[in-house]
Amino acid sequence: MTSIFNDDQVFKNKEVCNVGLAGKTIGIFFVSFSELGSITHMPLMKKFFKNKDDFGLHDFEIVIASLDENESDYNLLIDESDAGWYYLEYQNPLIKELYEKYNVDQLPALVVVRFNGDIVTKNGVPDIVTAYSLFDGWI
């Protein structure tokens, strides 16, 4: 199965790390440090990711696709995420390509795809917000 990511495009802990995505369902998290919504949703996204196994999502990973226009904001975003997520390098052309391919119209957005790029849902953020508003305190 072919990945939507090349072997040298995905990082984790400042090292190239595409191998951990093989065969997984991937949430491409389109965010920007300068967008208030991106930052306000970060704690909930971290909570969701920490508890993903409770939802039966053992083979789910998040890849940050930052749309920040300056590198210092990008670095702040990557540092803030600090949840064991993968990320695309600053201004990687693939970010814009994926943004257009999946027709993202607002930030933050979590587009959930199969390893090969087939869409599972484009409503990842609203789905997570809804799940936690329904089941807040259960986990």
Secondary structure, 3 states (H helix, E strand, C coil): CCCCCCCCCEEECCEECCHHHCCCEEEEEEECCCCHHHHHHHHHHHHHHHCHHHHCCCCEEEEEEECCCCHHHHHHHHHHHCCCCEEECCCCHHHHHHHHHCCCCCCCEEEEECCCCCEEECCHHHHHHHHHHHHCCCC
